[in-house]
Amino acid sequence: MKLIAVSAGLSTPSSTRLLADRLTESARGELAARGHTVPTDVIELRELAGDIANHLVTGFPPARLAAAIDTVTGADGLIAVTPVFTASYSGLFKSFFDLIDPDALTGKPVLIAATGGTARHSLVLEHALRPLFAYLRAAVVPTAVYAASEDWGSGGDEYTEGLPARVRRAGGELAALMAARPPRAEAEDDVTALERQLADLRFD
């Protein structure tokens, strides 16, 4: 199995990248506890911004962008993290996923997360990110993680879980979904069988 994170942070260092790293480490640790040694990688979209813009207007991905898209679509699990701009995901984040084939993420376990300056934007996870990946037919884990500025270094209180606890729970959910998926060859066989059954149906 392979676990890939996509970070749409624009600065260096970036709280978006930091959250992507913490979620990746959490999921990798949970998978290791289940007996799976999983290679991981983080794709920084800021390094691909020019390539993404060129692909949008030409229809042809530069080699580096094509490799990133192949890495995302070939992963067994995906962590997608964006900063919040104007109450939604960033344009860079959306542009990248616009370039991915609508069927390429079908059934893929995905953990969604976002960062922002204030907790008031936390609903971006439910009104923007979750619908995006539902449209792509990904299997989005129940726990989405939002990190506001005040969340870093906070352990939470009696009413609210702190960021570390949410990261652990989300990582565990992603690991459980990844571990439960059949091997890729079996999954492809299942899809092929389903396509064959649909082709045999008559609608006249």
C-alpha beads as a LAMMPS data file, in Angstrom:
LAMMPS data file: protein, C-alpha beads

204 atoms
203 bonds

1 atom types
1 bond types

-500.0 500.0 xlo xhi
-500.0 500.0 ylo yhi
-500.0 500.0 zlo zhi

Masses

1 110.0

Atoms # bond

1 1 1 0.000 0.000 0.000
2 1 1 0.993 3.611 -0.483
3 1 1 -0.270 6.710 1.352
4 1 1 -0.107 10.129 -0.319
5 1 1 -0.869 13.567 1.126
6 1 1 -1.682 16.643 -0.962
7 1 1 -0.907 20.000 0.658
8 1 1 -2.140 23.261 -0.882
9 1 1 -0.267 25.536 1.505
10 1 1 1.327 28.580 -0.120
11 1 1 3.970 29.611 2.388
12 1 1 7.146 28.047 3.726
13 1 1 6.846 26.922 6.460
14 1 1 3.145 26.227 6.155
15 1 1 0.589 25.211 8.781
16 1 1 -1.188 23.325 5.986
17 1 1 1.918 21.239 5.333
18 1 1 2.408 20.752 9.070
19 1 1 -1.129 19.394 9.405
20 1 1 -0.589 17.131 6.376
21 1 1 2.578 15.762 7.982
22 1 1 0.867 15.085 11.327
23 1 1 -2.053 13.308 9.675
24 1 1 0.299 11.251 7.521
25 1 1 2.341 10.205 10.541
26 1 1 -0.808 9.286 12.459
27 1 1 -2.190 7.115 9.647
28 1 1 1.196 5.505 9.014
29 1 1 1.559 4.657 12.704
30 1 1 -1.912 3.102 12.805
31 1 1 -1.141 1.038 9.706
32 1 1 2.149 -0.099 11.225
33 1 1 0.247 -1.255 14.312
34 1 1 -1.870 -3.389 11.963
35 1 1 1.240 -4.920 10.410
36 1 1 1.453 -2.760 7.283
37 1 1 4.645 -0.917 6.359
38 1 1 3.396 1.880 4.115
39 1 1 5.558 4.291 2.082
40 1 1 4.322 7.881 2.214
41 1 1 4.876 11.081 0.279
42 1 1 3.553 14.656 0.343
43 1 1 2.774 16.572 -2.848
44 1 1 3.196 20.327 -2.438
45 1 1 0.835 22.030 -4.889
46 1 1 2.637 25.366 -4.577
47 1 1 5.523 23.798 -6.492
48 1 1 3.122 22.798 -9.287
49 1 1 1.105 26.036 -9.531
50 1 1 2.513 27.069 -12.918
51 1 1 2.118 23.564 -14.344
52 1 1 -1.493 23.404 -13.129
53 1 1 -2.303 26.732 -14.810
54 1 1 -0.656 25.603 -18.063
55 1 1 -2.598 22.345 -18.059
56 1 1 -5.895 24.177 -17.507
57 1 1 -5.391 26.338 -20.605
58 1 1 -3.594 23.875 -22.895
59 1 1 -5.114 20.537 -21.904
60 1 1 -1.656 18.948 -21.706
61 1 1 0.017 18.283 -18.348
62 1 1 3.753 18.955 -18.022
63 1 1 5.705 15.856 -17.004
64 1 1 6.055 16.849 -13.344
65 1 1 2.322 17.488 -12.974
66 1 1 1.435 14.273 -14.818
67 1 1 3.644 12.359 -12.380
68 1 1 1.904 14.001 -9.403
69 1 1 -1.530 13.127 -10.775
70 1 1 -0.433 9.522 -11.352
71 1 1 0.905 9.379 -7.796
72 1 1 -2.418 10.576 -6.349
73 1 1 -4.601 8.312 -8.475
74 1 1 -2.334 5.318 -7.818
75 1 1 -2.297 5.742 -4.041
76 1 1 -4.153 3.376 -1.726
77 1 1 -5.045 6.213 0.630
78 1 1 -5.127 9.993 0.270
79 1 1 -4.891 12.899 2.699
80 1 1 -6.077 16.221 1.198
81 1 1 -5.313 19.442 3.097
82 1 1 -6.103 23.006 2.011
83 1 1 -5.946 26.454 3.571
84 1 1 -9.273 28.299 3.727
85 1 1 -9.641 31.256 1.371
86 1 1 -12.909 33.223 1.185
87 1 1 -14.788 30.564 3.159
88 1 1 -13.807 27.674 0.875
89 1 1 -10.871 25.605 -0.353
90 1 1 -8.100 27.425 -2.189
91 1 1 -8.226 27.900 -5.949
92 1 1 -4.955 25.992 -6.284
93 1 1 -6.419 23.006 -4.425
94 1 1 -9.592 22.961 -6.540
95 1 1 -7.670 23.432 -9.799
96 1 1 -5.505 20.401 -9.071
97 1 1 -8.450 18.121 -8.379
98 1 1 -10.233 19.495 -11.454
99 1 1 -7.455 17.889 -13.490
100 1 1 -8.006 14.404 -12.059
101 1 1 -10.241 12.017 -13.979
102 1 1 -13.668 11.930 -12.276
103 1 1 -13.464 8.133 -11.925
104 1 1 -9.870 7.932 -10.678
105 1 1 -10.679 8.304 -6.972
106 1 1 -13.722 6.011 -6.896
107 1 1 -13.712 4.053 -3.629
108 1 1 -10.337 5.448 -2.555
109 1 1 -10.051 6.164 1.203
110 1 1 -9.619 9.922 1.675
111 1 1 -9.046 12.034 4.773
112 1 1 -9.973 15.722 4.346
113 1 1 -8.484 18.548 6.388
114 1 1 -8.125 22.319 6.332
115 1 1 -6.336 25.154 8.094
116 1 1 -7.432 28.715 8.796
117 1 1 -6.907 31.696 11.010
118 1 1 -10.125 31.267 12.961
119 1 1 -12.434 28.439 13.997
120 1 1 -15.346 30.220 12.277
121 1 1 -14.281 28.632 8.976
122 1 1 -14.349 25.034 10.219
123 1 1 -17.583 24.222 8.346
124 1 1 -15.607 24.440 5.100
125 1 1 -14.904 20.745 5.650
126 1 1 -18.586 19.847 5.370
127 1 1 -19.912 22.386 2.874
128 1 1 -16.975 22.367 0.445
129 1 1 -14.431 19.547 0.833
130 1 1 -16.740 16.641 1.634
131 1 1 -19.091 17.398 -1.320
132 1 1 -16.084 17.667 -3.650
133 1 1 -14.817 14.193 -2.791
134 1 1 -18.338 12.771 -2.666
135 1 1 -18.692 13.923 -6.287
136 1 1 -15.452 12.070 -7.066
137 1 1 -16.973 9.011 -5.329
138 1 1 -14.111 8.703 -2.859
139 1 1 -14.608 6.979 0.505
140 1 1 -14.177 9.955 2.855
141 1 1 -13.489 9.059 6.498
142 1 1 -16.021 10.321 9.073
143 1 1 -13.587 12.557 10.970
144 1 1 -12.438 15.660 9.106
145 1 1 -9.760 17.796 10.754
146 1 1 -9.752 21.590 10.883
147 1 1 -6.884 23.461 12.521
148 1 1 -7.315 27.126 13.421
149 1 1 -4.398 29.201 14.647
150 1 1 -5.383 28.678 18.283
151 1 1 -5.523 24.893 17.871
152 1 1 -1.764 24.481 17.572
153 1 1 -0.419 23.535 20.961
154 1 1 -3.899 23.246 22.453
155 1 1 -4.996 20.090 24.235
156 1 1 -8.682 21.015 24.137
157 1 1 -11.007 21.191 27.125
158 1 1 -13.867 19.235 28.690
159 1 1 -16.154 20.180 25.798
160 1 1 -13.845 20.071 22.788
161 1 1 -11.201 17.579 21.654
162 1 1 -7.799 19.083 21.029
163 1 1 -6.089 18.921 17.651
164 1 1 -3.818 15.953 18.575
165 1 1 -6.840 13.831 19.523
166 1 1 -8.641 14.678 16.276
167 1 1 -5.519 13.887 14.262
168 1 1 -5.197 10.493 15.977
169 1 1 -8.839 9.603 15.417
170 1 1 -8.838 10.658 11.756
171 1 1 -5.573 8.809 11.119
172 1 1 -7.013 5.687 12.705
173 1 1 -10.130 5.870 10.539
174 1 1 -8.073 6.261 7.369
175 1 1 -5.798 3.365 8.339
176 1 1 -8.814 1.138 9.037
177 1 1 -10.310 1.883 5.626
178 1 1 -7.013 1.291 3.841
179 1 1 -6.376 -1.980 5.673
180 1 1 -9.900 -3.215 4.915
181 1 1 -9.655 -2.680 1.148
182 1 1 -8.978 -5.763 -0.976
183 1 1 -5.637 -5.968 -2.819
184 1 1 -5.617 -3.777 -5.900
185 1 1 -5.800 -6.679 -8.357
186 1 1 -8.871 -8.057 -6.572
187 1 1 -10.488 -4.627 -6.530
188 1 1 -9.879 -4.224 -10.262
189 1 1 -11.353 -7.688 -10.881
190 1 1 -14.456 -6.673 -8.924
191 1 1 -14.816 -3.505 -10.998
192 1 1 -14.352 -5.471 -14.225
193 1 1 -17.018 -7.952 -13.172
194 1 1 -19.405 -5.139 -12.319
195 1 1 -18.792 -3.446 -15.661
196 1 1 -19.479 -6.770 -17.401
197 1 1 -22.748 -7.172 -15.530
198 1 1 -23.826 -3.640 -16.409
199 1 1 -22.949 -4.226 -20.067
200 1 1 -25.222 -7.296 -20.094
201 1 1 -28.224 -5.321 -18.893
202 1 1 -30.859 -4.433 -21.439
203 1 1 -32.813 -1.214 -21.128
204 1 1 -35.101 -1.523 -24.184

Bonds

1 1 1 2
2 1 2 3
3 1 3 4
4 1 4 5
5 1 5 6
6 1 6 7
7 1 7 8
8 1 8 9
9 1 9 10
10 1 10 11
11 1 11 12
12 1 12 13
13 1 13 14
14 1 14 15
15 1 15 16
16 1 16 17
17 1 17 18
18 1 18 19
19 1 19 20
20 1 20 21
21 1 21 22
22 1 22 23
23 1 23 24
24 1 24 25
25 1 25 26
26 1 26 27
27 1 27 28
28 1 28 29
29 1 29 30
30 1 30 31
31 1 31 32
32 1 32 33
33 1 33 34
34 1 34 35
35 1 35 36
36 1 36 37
37 1 37 38
38 1 38 39
39 1 39 40
40 1 40 41
41 1 41 42
42 1 42 43
43 1 43 44
44 1 44 45
45 1 45 46
46 1 46 47
47 1 47 48
48 1 48 49
49 1 49 50
50 1 50 51
51 1 51 52
52 1 52 53
53 1 53 54
54 1 54 55
55 1 55 56
56 1 56 57
57 1 57 58
58 1 58 59
59 1 59 60
60 1 60 61
61 1 61 62
62 1 62 63
63 1 63 64
64 1 64 65
65 1 65 66
66 1 66 67
67 1 67 68
68 1 68 69
69 1 69 70
70 1 70 71
71 1 71 72
72 1 72 73
73 1 73 74
74 1 74 75
75 1 75 76
76 1 76 77
77 1 77 78
78 1 78 79
79 1 79 80
80 1 80 81
81 1 81 82
82 1 82 83
83 1 83 84
84 1 84 85
85 1 85 86
86 1 86 87
87 1 87 88
88 1 88 89
89 1 89 90
90 1 90 91
91 1 91 92
92 1 92 93
93 1 93 94
94 1 94 95
95 1 95 96
96 1 96 97
97 1 97 98
98 1 98 99
99 1 99 100
100 1 100 101
101 1 101 102
102 1 102 103
103 1 103 104
104 1 104 105
105 1 105 106
106 1 106 107
107 1 107 108
108 1 108 109
109 1 109 110
110 1 110 111
111 1 111 112
112 1 112 113
113 1 113 114
114 1 114 115
115 1 115 116
116 1 116 117
117 1 117 118
118 1 118 119
119 1 119 120
120 1 120 121
121 1 121 122
122 1 122 123
123 1 123 124
124 1 124 125
125 1 125 126
126 1 126 127
127 1 127 128
128 1 128 129
129 1 129 130
130 1 130 131
131 1 131 132
132 1 132 133
133 1 133 134
134 1 134 135
135 1 135 136
136 1 136 137
137 1 137 138
138 1 138 139
139 1 139 140
140 1 140 141
141 1 141 142
142 1 142 143
143 1 143 144
144 1 144 145
145 1 145 146
146 1 146 147
147 1 147 148
148 1 148 149
149 1 149 150
150 1 150 151
151 1 151 152
152 1 152 153
153 1 153 154
154 1 154 155
155 1 155 156
156 1 156 157
157 1 157 158
158 1 158 159
159 1 159 160
160 1 160 161
161 1 161 162
162 1 162 163
163 1 163 164
164 1 164 165
165 1 165 166
166 1 166 167
167 1 167 168
168 1 168 169
169 1 169 170
170 1 170 171
171 1 171 172
172 1 172 173
173 1 173 174
174 1 174 175
175 1 175 176
176 1 176 177
177 1 177 178
178 1 178 179
179 1 179 180
180 1 180 181
181 1 181 182
182 1 182 183
183 1 183 184
184 1 184 185
185 1 185 186
186 1 186 187
187 1 187 188
188 1 188 189
189 1 189 190
190 1 190 191
191 1 191 192
192 1 192 193
193 1 193 194
194 1 194 195
195 1 195 196
196 1 196 197
197 1 197 198
198 1 198 199
199 1 199 200
200 1 200 201
201 1 201 202
202 1 202 203
203 1 203 204
